[in-house]
Amino acid sequence: MSLTHRSHPASQRGFTLMEIMVAVVIVTILAAVAVPAYTDYVVRAKIPEATSGLAARQVRMEQYYQDTRTYENAPPCTLDSSSSQYFDFSCDGLPNATTYTLQAVGKGQMAGFRYTVTQANVKSSPSLPTGWTQTAGCWVTKKNGQC
């Protein structure tokens, strides 16, 4: 019985250059879709800071009106020129006895956003960043103009 030694070519393991290039192309395509979608999601997540802040200030304005029967010198406009991480809140002009307009103006990553609300509960988004669609009579919360 003779032992014969057969030589087998060494099997190569690993990826070919073409396989790696295909994988890189797939990852690039996925990133091109995922990164802008994620960025929009992050921006949309910060919008409630403006809308809830305006709603809280609106309640304080109405409470002041119930007590004094005027919006003039209301604390949310005279004392509370506060800001949050992404928005500055103020009165747009001076309120008179029967009207006011509250506004939230974006800063930093939210620059370009401006939301307002009046004593008649008219909500608007008079300023939005490029690429966002304006819709009348509401606070736009999505890039397509949806409220």
N, CA, C and O atoms as a GROMACS GRO file, in nm:
protein
  588
    1MET      N    1   0.082  -0.113   0.000
    1MET     CA    2   0.000   0.000   0.000
    1MET      C    3   0.090   0.123   0.000
    1MET      O    4   0.173   0.144   0.088
    2SER      N    5   0.070   0.198  -0.097
    2SER     CA    6   0.153   0.316  -0.106
    2SER      C    7   0.071   0.439  -0.075
    2SER      O    8  -0.045   0.454  -0.115
    3LEU      N    9   0.132   0.521  -0.006
    3LEU     CA   10   0.068   0.647   0.027
    3LEU      C   11   0.107   0.749  -0.079
    3LEU      O   12   0.224   0.781  -0.100
    4THR      N   13   0.008   0.795  -0.141
    4THR     CA   14   0.038   0.898  -0.242
    4THR      C   15  -0.007   1.031  -0.187
    4THR      O   16  -0.111   1.044  -0.123
    5HIS      N   17   0.068   1.120  -0.213
    5HIS     CA   18   0.040   1.255  -0.167
    5HIS      C   19  -0.009   1.336  -0.286
    5HIS      O   20   0.066   1.366  -0.379
    6ARG      N   21  -0.131   1.367  -0.278
    6ARG     CA   22  -0.186   1.449  -0.387
    6ARG      C   23  -0.172   1.595  -0.349
    6ARG      O   24  -0.202   1.635  -0.237
    7SER      N   25  -0.128   1.667  -0.438
    7SER     CA   26  -0.116   1.810  -0.409
    7SER      C   27  -0.244   1.879  -0.453
    7SER      O   28  -0.285   1.870  -0.569
    8HIS      N   29  -0.303   1.945  -0.361
    8HIS     CA   30  -0.422   2.024  -0.390
    8HIS      C   31  -0.379   2.171  -0.391
    8HIS      O   32  -0.304   2.218  -0.306
    9PRO      N   33  -0.430   2.238  -0.488
    9PRO     CA   34  -0.396   2.381  -0.485
    9PRO      C   35  -0.459   2.445  -0.360
    9PRO      O   36  -0.571   2.413  -0.321
   10ALA      N   37  -0.386   2.531  -0.302
   10ALA     CA   38  -0.435   2.596  -0.182
   10ALA      C   39  -0.559   2.677  -0.217
   10ALA      O   40  -0.557   2.761  -0.307
   11SER      N   41  -0.666   2.651  -0.143
   11SER     CA   42  -0.787   2.726  -0.172
   11SER      C   43  -0.772   2.866  -0.111
   11SER      O   44  -0.731   2.882   0.004
   12GLN      N   45  -0.806   2.962  -0.190
   12GLN     CA   46  -0.793   3.099  -0.145
   12GLN      C   47  -0.923   3.142  -0.078
   12GLN      O   48  -1.032   3.108  -0.122
   13ARG      N   49  -0.907   3.215   0.026
   13ARG     CA   50  -1.023   3.266   0.097
   13ARG      C   51  -1.015   3.418   0.102
   13ARG      O   52  -0.907   3.477   0.102
   14GLY      N   53  -1.134   3.481   0.105
   14GLY     CA   54  -1.138   3.626   0.111
   14GLY      C   55  -1.234   3.679   0.005
   14GLY      O   56  -1.306   3.603  -0.059
   15PHE      N   57  -1.232   3.808  -0.011
   15PHE     CA   58  -1.322   3.873  -0.104
   15PHE      C   59  -1.244   3.925  -0.222
   15PHE      O   60  -1.128   3.966  -0.210
   16THR      N   61  -1.308   3.923  -0.335
   16THR     CA   62  -1.244   3.983  -0.452
   16THR      C   63  -1.267   4.134  -0.448
   16THR      O   64  -1.353   4.183  -0.375
   17LEU      N   65  -1.191   4.202  -0.526
   17LEU     CA   66  -1.205   4.347  -0.533
   17LEU      C   67  -1.345   4.385  -0.580
   17LEU      O   68  -1.403   4.482  -0.532
   18MET      N   69  -1.398   4.309  -0.672
   18MET     CA   70  -1.532   4.339  -0.724
   18MET      C   71  -1.638   4.322  -0.615
   18MET      O   72  -1.730   4.403  -0.608
   19GLU      N   73  -1.628   4.222  -0.534
   19GLU     CA   74  -1.724   4.202  -0.425
   19GLU      C   75  -1.717   4.317  -0.324
   19GLU      O   76  -1.820   4.364  -0.275
   20ILE      N   77  -1.598   4.361  -0.294
   20ILE     CA   78  -1.583   4.472  -0.200
   20ILE      C   79  -1.642   4.600  -0.260
   20ILE      O   80  -1.708   4.676  -0.189
   21MET      N   81  -1.618   4.624  -0.387
   21MET     CA   82  -1.671   4.744  -0.452
   21MET      C   83  -1.824   4.743  -0.453
   21MET      O   84  -1.886   4.847  -0.432
   22VAL      N   85  -1.885   4.629  -0.477
   22VAL     CA   86  -2.031   4.618  -0.476
   22VAL      C   87  -2.083   4.650  -0.335
   22VAL      O   88  -2.182   4.722  -0.321
   23ALA      N   89  -2.018   4.598  -0.233
   23ALA     CA   90  -2.059   4.625  -0.096
   23ALA      C   91  -2.047   4.775  -0.064
   23ALA      O   92  -2.135   4.831   0.001
   24VAL      N   93  -1.940   4.839  -0.109
   24VAL     CA   94  -1.922   4.982  -0.085
   24VAL      C   95  -2.031   5.063  -0.155
   24VAL      O   96  -2.082   5.159  -0.098
   25VAL      N   97  -2.066   5.026  -0.276
   25VAL     CA   98  -2.172   5.096  -0.349
   25VAL      C   99  -2.305   5.082  -0.277
   25VAL      O  100  -2.380   5.180  -0.265
   26ILE      N  101  -2.336   4.964  -0.228
   26ILE     CA  102  -2.462   4.942  -0.157
   26ILE      C  103  -2.467   5.026  -0.030
   26ILE      O  104  -2.569   5.089  -0.002
   27VAL      N  105  -2.359   5.027   0.048
   27VAL     CA  106  -2.355   5.107   0.170
   27VAL      C  107  -2.368   5.256   0.139
   27VAL      O  108  -2.435   5.329   0.212
   28THR      N  109  -2.306   5.302   0.031
   28THR     CA  110  -2.315   5.443  -0.008
   28THR      C  111  -2.457   5.481  -0.045
   28THR      O  112  -2.505   5.587  -0.005
   29ILE      N  113  -2.525   5.396  -0.119
   29ILE     CA  114  -2.664   5.423  -0.157
   29ILE      C  115  -2.753   5.428  -0.033
   29ILE      O  116  -2.837   5.517  -0.021
   30LEU      N  117  -2.736   5.335   0.058
   30LEU     CA  118  -2.815   5.335   0.181
   30LEU      C  119  -2.788   5.461   0.264
   30LEU      O  120  -2.881   5.519   0.320
   31ALA      N  121  -2.663   5.502   0.273
   31ALA     CA  122  -2.629   5.623   0.349
   31ALA      C  123  -2.688   5.747   0.284
   31ALA      O  124  -2.732   5.839   0.353
   32ALA      N  125  -2.689   5.751   0.150
   32ALA     CA  126  -2.744   5.866   0.079
   32ALA      C  127  -2.893   5.882   0.107
   32ALA      O  128  -2.944   5.994   0.105
   33VAL      N  129  -2.961   5.774   0.133
   33VAL     CA  130  -3.104   5.780   0.165
   33VAL      C  131  -3.126   5.801   0.315
   33VAL      O  132  -3.213   5.879   0.353
   34ALA      N  133  -3.050   5.734   0.398
   34ALA     CA  134  -3.074   5.735   0.542
   34ALA      C  135  -3.032   5.865   0.610
   34ALA      O  136  -3.104   5.913   0.699
   35VAL      N  137  -2.921   5.923   0.573
   35VAL     CA  138  -2.872   6.042   0.642
   35VAL      C  139  -2.967   6.160   0.628
   35VAL      O  140  -2.999   6.222   0.729
   36PRO      N  141  -3.014   6.196   0.507
   36PRO     CA  142  -3.110   6.307   0.499
   36PRO      C  143  -3.241   6.278   0.573
   36PRO      O  144  -3.298   6.369   0.634
   37ALA      N  145  -3.287   6.156   0.568
   37ALA     CA  146  -3.410   6.121   0.639
   37ALA      C  147  -3.390   6.136   0.789
   37ALA      O  148  -3.480   6.184   0.859
   38TYR      N  149  -3.276   6.095   0.839
   38TYR     CA  150  -3.249   6.108   0.982
   38TYR      C  151  -3.236   6.255   1.021
   38TYR      O  152  -3.286   6.296   1.126
   39THR      N  153  -3.170   6.334   0.938
   39THR     CA  154  -3.155   6.477   0.966
   39THR      C  155  -3.292   6.544   0.973
   39THR      O  156  -3.315   6.624   1.063
   40ASP      N  157  -3.382   6.513   0.880
   40ASP     CA  158  -3.517   6.568   0.885
   40ASP      C  159  -3.589   6.525   1.012
   40ASP      O  160  -3.661   6.604   1.073
   41TYR      N  161  -3.569   6.401   1.052
   41TYR     CA  162  -3.632   6.350   1.174
   41TYR      C  163  -3.583   6.429   1.296
   41TYR      O  164  -3.663   6.465   1.382
   42VAL      N  165  -3.453   6.455   1.303
   42VAL     CA  166  -3.397   6.529   1.416
   42VAL      C  167  -3.453   6.670   1.420
   42VAL      O  168  -3.487   6.720   1.527
   43VAL      N  169  -3.463   6.736   1.304
   43VAL     CA  170  -3.519   6.872   1.299
   43VAL      C  171  -3.665   6.870   1.344
   43VAL      O  172  -3.706   6.952   1.425
   44ARG      N  173  -3.744   6.776   1.290
   44ARG     CA  174  -3.885   6.768   1.328
   44ARG      C  175  -3.903   6.742   1.477
   44ARG      O  176  -4.002   6.785   1.535
   45ALA      N  177  -3.810   6.672   1.538
   45ALA     CA  178  -3.820   6.641   1.681
   45ALA      C  179  -3.802   6.766   1.767
   45ALA      O  180  -3.841   6.766   1.884
   46LYS      N  181  -3.742   6.872   1.712
   46LYS     CA  182  -3.718   6.994   1.789
   46LYS      C  183  -3.831   7.096   1.774
   46LYS      O  184  -3.837   7.192   1.851
   47ILE      N  185  -3.919   7.078   1.678
   47ILE     CA  186  -4.029   7.172   1.654
   47ILE      C  187  -4.126   7.180   1.773
   47ILE      O  188  -4.172   7.290   1.804
   48PRO      N  189  -4.160   7.070   1.840
   48PRO     CA  190  -4.251   7.082   1.954
   48PRO      C  191  -4.202   7.176   2.065
   48PRO      O  192  -4.281   7.225   2.145
   49GLU      N  193  -4.072   7.200   2.070
   49GLU     CA  194  -4.020   7.296   2.167
   49GLU      C  195  -4.081   7.434   2.140
   49GLU      O  196  -4.112   7.508   2.233
   50ALA      N  197  -4.097   7.469   2.013
   50ALA     CA  198  -4.157   7.598   1.976
   50ALA      C  199  -4.307   7.597   1.998
   50ALA      O  200  -4.362   7.689   2.059
   51THR      N  201  -4.374   7.495   1.948
   51THR     CA  202  -4.520   7.493   1.955
   51THR      C  203  -4.570   7.482   2.099
   51THR      O  204  -4.668   7.547   2.135
   52SER      N  205  -4.505   7.401   2.180
   52SER     CA  206  -4.549   7.389   2.320
   52SER      C  207  -4.514   7.516   2.398
   52SER      O  208  -4.591   7.557   2.486
   53GLY      N  209  -4.402   7.578   2.368
   53GLY     CA  210  -4.366   7.703   2.433
   53GLY      C  211  -4.464   7.814   2.400
   53GLY      O  212  -4.501   7.891   2.488
   54LEU      N  213  -4.506   7.822   2.274
   54LEU     CA  214  -4.605   7.922   2.235
   54LEU      C  215  -4.740   7.894   2.302
   54LEU      O  216  -4.806   7.986   2.349
   55ALA      N  217  -4.778   7.769   2.306
   55ALA     CA  218  -4.907   7.734   2.369
   55ALA      C  219  -4.907   7.770   2.518
   55ALA      O  220  -5.007   7.821   2.569
   56ALA      N  221  -4.796   7.746   2.587
   56ALA     CA  222  -4.787   7.780   2.730
   56ALA      C  223  -4.795   7.931   2.750
   56ALA      O  224  -4.862   7.979   2.841
   57ARG      N  225  -4.726   8.006   2.664
   57ARG     CA  226  -4.730   8.152   2.675
   57ARG      C  227  -4.869   8.206   2.640
   57ARG      O  228  -4.915   8.306   2.697
   58GLN      N  229  -4.935   8.141   2.546
   58GLN     CA  230  -5.070   8.182   2.508
   58GLN      C  231  -5.166   8.165   2.627
   58GLN      O  232  -5.251   8.250   2.652
   59VAL      N  233  -5.152   8.056   2.698
   59VAL     CA  234  -5.235   8.034   2.817
   59VAL      C  235  -5.211   8.145   2.919
   59VAL      O  236  -5.306   8.197   2.978
   60ARG      N  237  -5.084   8.181   2.940
   60ARG     CA  238  -5.054   8.289   3.036
   60ARG      C  239  -5.111   8.422   2.990
   60ARG      O  240  -5.157   8.502   3.073
   61MET      N  241  -5.109   8.448   2.859
   61MET     CA  242  -5.168   8.572   2.808
   61MET      C  243  -5.318   8.574   2.835
   61MET      O  244  -5.373   8.676   2.876
   62GLU      N  245  -5.384   8.463   2.812
   62GLU     CA  246  -5.529   8.457   2.834
   62GLU      C  247  -5.563   8.468   2.983
   62GLU      O  248  -5.663   8.530   3.019
   63GLN      N  249  -5.481   8.410   3.068
   63GLN     CA  250  -5.503   8.424   3.212
   63GLN      C  251  -5.488   8.570   3.255
   63GLN      O  252  -5.566   8.620   3.336
   64TYR      N  253  -5.388   8.636   3.199
   64TYR     CA  254  -5.368   8.778   3.229
   64TYR      C  255  -5.488   8.860   3.181
   64TYR      O  256  -5.534   8.950   3.251
   65TYR      N  257  -5.538   8.828   3.062
   65TYR     CA  258  -5.653   8.900   3.008
   65TYR      C  259  -5.777   8.879   3.096
   65TYR      O  260  -5.853   8.973   3.119
   66GLN      N  261  -5.796   8.759   3.145
   66GLN     CA  262  -5.910   8.731   3.233
   66GLN      C  263  -5.903   8.812   3.362
   66GLN      O  264  -6.005   8.853   3.417
   67ASP      N  265  -5.782   8.835   3.409
   67ASP     CA  266  -5.764   8.912   3.532
   67ASP      C  267  -5.775   9.063   3.510
   67ASP      O  268  -5.827   9.134   3.596
   68THR      N  269  -5.727   9.112   3.395
   68THR     CA  270  -5.715   9.258   3.377
   68THR      C  271  -5.799   9.314   3.262
   68THR      O  272  -5.812   9.435   3.249
   69ARG      N  273  -5.855   9.228   3.180
   69ARG     CA  274  -5.933   9.268   3.061
   69ARG      C  275  -5.852   9.348   2.960
   69ARG      O  276  -5.905   9.430   2.887
   70THR      N  277  -5.723   9.322   2.958
   70THR     CA  278  -5.634   9.382   2.858
   70THR      C  279  -5.510   9.294   2.842
   70THR      O  280  -5.472   9.221   2.934
   71TYR      N  281  -5.449   9.301   2.724
   71TYR     CA  282  -5.323   9.230   2.702
   71TYR      C  283  -5.202   9.322   2.723
   71TYR      O  284  -5.089   9.275   2.727
   72GLU      N  285  -5.227   9.452   2.738
   72GLU     CA  286  -5.117   9.546   2.756
   72GLU      C  287  -5.039   9.512   2.883
   72GLU      O  288  -5.097   9.479   2.987
   73ASN      N  289  -4.908   9.520   2.871
   73ASN     CA  290  -4.816   9.493   2.983
   73ASN      C  291  -4.827   9.350   3.036
   73ASN      O  292  -4.794   9.326   3.152
   74ALA      N  293  -4.872   9.259   2.955
   74ALA     CA  294  -4.883   9.119   2.999
   74ALA      C  295  -4.744   9.062   3.024
   74ALA      O  296  -4.654   9.080   2.942
   75PRO      N  297  -4.724   8.994   3.136
   75PRO     CA  298  -4.592   8.939   3.169
   75PRO      C  299  -4.529   8.851   3.060
   75PRO      O  300  -4.408   8.859   3.041
   76PRO      N  301  -4.605   8.768   2.988
   76PRO     CA  302  -4.538   8.690   2.885
   76PRO      C  303  -4.470   8.776   2.778
   76PRO      O  304  -4.382   8.730   2.706
   77CYS      N  305  -4.513   8.903   2.767
   77CYS     CA  306  -4.451   8.992   2.669
   77CYS      C  307  -4.352   9.090   2.732
   77CYS      O  308  -4.256   9.131   2.667
   78THR      N  309  -4.373   9.125   2.856
   78THR     CA  310  -4.287   9.226   2.918
   78THR      C  311  -4.176   9.164   3.003
   78THR      O  312  -4.064   9.216   3.007
   79LEU      N  313  -4.205   9.055   3.070
   79LEU     CA  314  -4.106   8.994   3.159
   79LEU      C  315  -4.045   8.867   3.103
   79LEU      O  316  -3.932   8.832   3.136
   80ASP      N  317  -4.118   8.798   3.020
   80ASP     CA  318  -4.075   8.667   2.975
   80ASP      C  319  -4.025   8.672   2.831
   80ASP      O  320  -4.094   8.632   2.738
   81SER      N  321  -3.906   8.722   2.814
   81SER     CA  322  -3.844   8.717   2.683
   81SER      C  323  -3.743   8.602   2.685
   81SER      O  324  -3.627   8.617   2.646
   82SER      N  325  -3.791   8.489   2.731
   82SER     CA  326  -3.704   8.374   2.752
   82SER      C  327  -3.676   8.302   2.621
   82SER      O  328  -3.734   8.331   2.516
   83SER      N  329  -3.587   8.210   2.632
   83SER     CA  330  -3.555   8.128   2.517
   83SER      C  331  -3.536   7.985   2.564
   83SER      O  332  -3.522   7.957   2.683
   84SER      N  333  -3.534   7.897   2.469
   84SER     CA  334  -3.508   7.757   2.497
   84SER      C  335  -3.381   7.720   2.420
   84SER      O  336  -3.312   7.808   2.369
   85GLN      N  337  -3.353   7.595   2.413
   85GLN     CA  338  -3.229   7.553   2.347
   85GLN      C  339  -3.230   7.588   2.198
   85GLN      O  340  -3.127   7.625   2.143
   86TYR      N  341  -3.346   7.576   2.133
   86TYR     CA  342  -3.351   7.596   1.988
   86TYR      C  343  -3.438   7.712   1.943
   86TYR      O  344  -3.440   7.743   1.824
   87PHE      N  345  -3.510   7.778   2.035
   87PHE     CA  346  -3.601   7.887   1.997
   87PHE      C  347  -3.594   8.002   2.097
   87PHE      O  348  -3.576   7.981   2.216
   88ASP      N  349  -3.609   8.124   2.044
   88ASP     CA  350  -3.627   8.243   2.126
   88ASP      C  351  -3.773   8.283   2.119
   88ASP      O  352  -3.832   8.286   2.011
   89PHE      N  353  -3.834   8.312   2.234
   89PHE     CA  354  -3.975   8.348   2.242
   89PHE      C  355  -3.989   8.496   2.273
   89PHE      O  356  -3.914   8.552   2.353
   90SER      N  357  -4.087   8.560   2.208
   90SER     CA  358  -4.113   8.702   2.234
   90SER      C  359  -4.250   8.738   2.178
   90SER      O  360  -4.316   8.658   2.113
   91CYS      N  361  -4.290   8.861   2.206
   91CYS     CA  362  -4.409   8.916   2.143
   91CYS      C  363  -4.365   8.986   2.016
   91CYS      O  364  -4.265   9.058   2.015
   92ASP      N  365  -4.439   8.965   1.911
   92ASP     CA  366  -4.410   9.031   1.784
   92ASP      C  367  -4.477   9.168   1.790
   92ASP      O  368  -4.595   9.182   1.757
   93GLY      N  369  -4.402   9.269   1.832
   93GLY     CA  370  -4.459   9.401   1.855
   93GLY      C  371  -4.516   9.407   1.996
   93GLY      O  372  -4.505   9.312   2.073
   94LEU      N  373  -4.576   9.518   2.029
   94LEU     CA  374  -4.635   9.534   2.161
   94LEU      C  375  -4.783   9.499   2.157
   94LEU      O  376  -4.855   9.544   2.067
   95PRO      N  377  -4.830   9.419   2.252
   95PRO     CA  378  -4.973   9.388   2.255
   95PRO      C  379  -5.053   9.512   2.296
   95PRO      O  380  -5.007   9.594   2.375
   96ASN      N  381  -5.173   9.524   2.241
   96ASN     CA  382  -5.260   9.633   2.286
   96ASN      C  383  -5.370   9.572   2.372
   96ASN      O  384  -5.357   9.459   2.418
   97ALA      N  385  -5.475   9.645   2.395
   97ALA     CA  386  -5.579   9.599   2.486
   97ALA      C  387  -5.647   9.471   2.440
   97ALA      O  388  -5.690   9.391   2.522
   98THR      N  389  -5.655   9.451   2.308
   98THR     CA  390  -5.734   9.338   2.259
   98THR      C  391  -5.658   9.241   2.168
   98THR      O  392  -5.714   9.139   2.129
   99THR      N  393  -5.535   9.270   2.133
   99THR     CA  394  -5.463   9.180   2.042
   99THR      C  395  -5.319   9.159   2.085
   99THR      O  396  -5.259   9.243   2.153
  100TYR      N  397  -5.265   9.046   2.044
  100TYR     CA  398  -5.122   9.018   2.062
  100TYR      C  399  -5.081   8.914   1.958
  100TYR      O  400  -5.165   8.844   1.901
  101THR      N  401  -4.953   8.906   1.935
  101THR     CA  402  -4.894   8.801   1.852
  101THR      C  403  -4.769   8.752   1.921
  101THR      O  404  -4.674   8.828   1.942
  102LEU      N  405  -4.768   8.626   1.957
  102LEU     CA  406  -4.651   8.563   2.017
  102LEU      C  407  -4.571   8.496   1.906
  102LEU      O  408  -4.628   8.448   1.808
  103GLN      N  409  -4.439   8.492   1.921
  103GLN     CA  410  -4.357   8.428   1.820
  103GLN      C  411  -4.245   8.346   1.882
  103GLN      O  412  -4.197   8.375   1.991
  104ALA      N  413  -4.206   8.243   1.809
  104ALA     CA  414  -4.090   8.161   1.843
  104ALA      C  415  -4.000   8.163   1.721
  104ALA      O  416  -4.041   8.123   1.612
  105VAL      N  417  -3.877   8.210   1.739
  105VAL     CA  418  -3.782   8.222   1.629
  105VAL      C  419  -3.670   8.123   1.651
  105VAL      O  420  -3.606   8.122   1.756
  106GLY      N  421  -3.646   8.039   1.551
  106GLY     CA  422  -3.544   7.936   1.562
  106GLY      C  423  -3.403   7.991   1.565
  106GLY      O  424  -3.375   8.097   1.508
  107LYS      N  425  -3.316   7.918   1.632
  107LYS     CA  426  -3.175   7.955   1.636
  107LYS      C  427  -3.092   7.828   1.626
  107LYS      O  428  -3.141   7.718   1.650
  108GLY      N  429  -2.965   7.845   1.591
  108GLY     CA  430  -2.878   7.729   1.575
  108GLY      C  431  -2.927   7.641   1.462
  108GLY      O  432  -2.951   7.690   1.351
  109GLN      N  433  -2.941   7.513   1.487
  109GLN     CA  434  -2.985   7.418   1.385
  109GLN      C  435  -3.128   7.447   1.339
  109GLN      O  436  -3.168   7.402   1.232
  110MET      N  437  -3.204   7.520   1.418
  110MET     CA  438  -3.343   7.552   1.383
  110MET      C  439  -3.358   7.691   1.322
  110MET      O  440  -3.470   7.740   1.305
  111ALA      N  441  -3.248   7.754   1.288
  111ALA     CA  442  -3.252   7.886   1.224
  111ALA      C  443  -3.335   7.878   1.097
  111ALA      O  444  -3.326   7.782   1.021
  112GLY      N  445  -3.415   7.980   1.075
  112GLY     CA  446  -3.504   7.982   0.959
  112GLY      C  447  -3.648   7.953   0.994
  112GLY      O  448  -3.739   7.986   0.918
  113PHE      N  449  -3.670   7.890   1.108
  113PHE     CA  450  -3.806   7.862   1.154
  113PHE      C  451  -3.859   7.981   1.232
  113PHE      O  452  -3.788   8.042   1.312
  114ARG      N  453  -3.984   8.014   1.207
  114ARG     CA  454  -4.053   8.117   1.288
  114ARG      C  455  -4.200   8.077   1.295
  114ARG      O  456  -4.266   8.060   1.193
  115TYR      N  457  -4.248   8.063   1.417
  115TYR     CA  458  -4.387   8.027   1.441
  115TYR      C  459  -4.454   8.139   1.517
  115TYR      O  460  -4.392   8.202   1.603
  116THR      N  461  -4.583   8.166   1.487
  116THR     CA  462  -4.657   8.270   1.558
  116THR      C  463  -4.796   8.218   1.596
  116THR      O  464  -4.847   8.122   1.539
  117VAL      N  465  -4.854   8.286   1.695
  117VAL     CA  466  -4.993   8.260   1.734
  117VAL      C  467  -5.050   8.393   1.785
  117VAL      O  468  -4.981   8.471   1.850
  118THR      N  469  -5.177   8.417   1.754
  118THR     CA  470  -5.242   8.542   1.794
  118THR      C  471  -5.346   8.515   1.902
  118THR      O  472  -5.373   8.400   1.938
  119GLN      N  473  -5.405   8.624   1.952
  119GLN     CA  474  -5.511   8.612   2.054
  119GLN      C  475  -5.631   8.536   1.999
  119GLN      O  476  -5.708   8.479   2.077
  120ALA      N  477  -5.650   8.536   1.868
  120ALA     CA  478  -5.762   8.465   1.806
  120ALA      C  479  -5.726   8.319   1.777
  120ALA      O  480  -5.800   8.249   1.707
  121ASN      N  481  -5.613   8.274   1.829
  121ASN     CA  482  -5.563   8.138   1.810
  121ASN      C  483  -5.530   8.109   1.664
  121ASN      O  484  -5.540   7.995   1.619
  122VAL      N  485  -5.490   8.211   1.589
  122VAL     CA  486  -5.446   8.193   1.451
  122VAL      C  487  -5.299   8.155   1.456
  122VAL      O  488  -5.214   8.234   1.496
  123LYS      N  489  -5.272   8.033   1.414
  123LYS     CA  490  -5.135   7.981   1.415
  123LYS      C  491  -5.078   7.992   1.275
  123LYS      O  492  -5.147   7.969   1.176
  124SER      N  493  -4.950   8.029   1.266
  124SER     CA  494  -4.888   8.038   1.134
  124SER      C  495  -4.739   8.009   1.144
  124SER      O  496  -4.678   8.013   1.251
  125SER      N  497  -4.684   7.979   1.029
  125SER     CA  498  -4.541   7.956   1.014
  125SER      C  499  -4.491   8.052   0.907
  125SER      O  500  -4.468   8.012   0.793
  126PRO      N  501  -4.472   8.180   0.943
  126PRO     CA  502  -4.437   8.279   0.841
  126PRO      C  503  -4.299   8.261   0.782
  126PRO      O  504  -4.270   8.317   0.676
  127SER      N  505  -4.213   8.186   0.847
  127SER     CA  506  -4.078   8.167   0.796
  127SER      C  507  -4.037   8.022   0.818
  127SER      O  508  -4.044   7.969   0.929
  128LEU      N  509  -3.993   7.960   0.710
  128LEU     CA  510  -3.945   7.822   0.716
  128LEU      C  511  -3.815   7.812   0.636
  128LEU      O  512  -3.793   7.892   0.545
  129PRO      N  513  -3.729   7.716   0.668
  129PRO     CA  514  -3.604   7.701   0.592
  129PRO      C  515  -3.631   7.663   0.446
  129PRO      O  516  -3.739   7.617   0.411
  130THR      N  517  -3.531   7.682   0.365
  130THR     CA  518  -3.539   7.644   0.225
  130THR      C  519  -3.571   7.494   0.215
  130THR      O  520  -3.514   7.412   0.286
  131GLY      N  521  -3.663   7.461   0.125
  131GLY     CA  522  -3.701   7.322   0.106
  131GLY      C  523  -3.827   7.283   0.182
  131GLY      O  524  -3.883   7.176   0.157
  132TRP      N  525  -3.871   7.367   0.274
  132TRP     CA  526  -3.992   7.340   0.349
  132TRP      C  527  -4.109   7.409   0.280
  132TRP      O  528  -4.093   7.519   0.226
  133THR      N  529  -4.225   7.346   0.280
  133THR     CA  530  -4.344   7.399   0.213
  133THR      C  531  -4.431   7.476   0.311
  133THR      O  532  -4.461   7.428   0.420
  134GLN      N  533  -4.471   7.597   0.272
  134GLN     CA  534  -4.560   7.680   0.353
  134GLN      C  535  -4.703   7.631   0.343
  134GLN      O  536  -4.749   7.593   0.235
  135THR      N  537  -4.773   7.631   0.454
  135THR     CA  538  -4.915   7.602   0.458
  135THR      C  539  -4.979   7.708   0.546
  135THR      O  540  -4.935   7.732   0.658
  136ALA      N  541  -5.082   7.772   0.495
  136ALA     CA  542  -5.145   7.882   0.568
  136ALA      C  543  -5.229   7.829   0.684
  136ALA      O  544  -5.291   7.723   0.674
  137GLY      N  545  -5.231   7.904   0.793
  137GLY     CA  546  -5.321   7.876   0.904
  137GLY      C  547  -5.281   7.765   0.997
  137GLY      O  548  -5.366   7.711   1.068
  138CYS      N  549  -5.153   7.728   0.999
  138CYS     CA  550  -5.112   7.623   1.092
  138CYS      C  551  -4.962   7.632   1.118
  138CYS      O  552  -4.890   7.706   1.052
  139TRP      N  553  -4.917   7.555   1.216
  139TRP     CA  554  -4.775   7.541   1.243
  139TRP      C  555  -4.724   7.423   1.161
  139TRP      O  556  -4.759   7.309   1.189
  140VAL      N  557  -4.644   7.449   1.063
  140VAL     CA  558  -4.589   7.344   0.977
  140VAL      C  559  -4.488   7.264   1.058
  140VAL      O  560  -4.394   7.319   1.115
  141THR      N  561  -4.508   7.132   1.062
  141THR     CA  562  -4.420   7.045   1.139
  141THR      C  563  -4.347   6.943   1.054
  141THR      O  564  -4.261   6.870   1.103
  142LYS      N  565  -4.381   6.938   0.926
  142LYS     CA  566  -4.313   6.846   0.835
  142LYS      C  567  -4.271   6.919   0.710
  142LYS      O  568  -4.334   7.017   0.670
  143LYS      N  569  -4.167   6.871   0.648
  143LYS     CA  570  -4.108   6.937   0.532
  143LYS      C  571  -4.206   6.953   0.417
  143LYS      O  572  -4.194   7.047   0.338
  144ASN      N  573  -4.302   6.862   0.405
  144ASN     CA  574  -4.399   6.867   0.295
  144ASN      C  575  -4.513   6.966   0.320
  144ASN      O  576  -4.606   6.974   0.240
  145GLY      N  577  -4.506   7.040   0.429
  145GLY     CA  578  -4.609   7.140   0.459
  145GLY      C  579  -4.719   7.090   0.550
  145GLY      O  580  -4.814   7.162   0.580
  146GLN      N  581  -4.707   6.968   0.593
  146GLN     CA  582  -4.810   6.910   0.681
  146GLN      C  583  -4.803   6.974   0.819
  146GLN      O  584  -4.696   7.004   0.871
  147CYS      N  585  -4.921   6.995   0.875
  147CYS     CA  586  -4.930   7.060   1.007
  147CYS      C  587  -4.940   6.956   1.117
  147CYS      O  588  -4.949   6.991   1.235
   0.00000   0.00000   0.00000
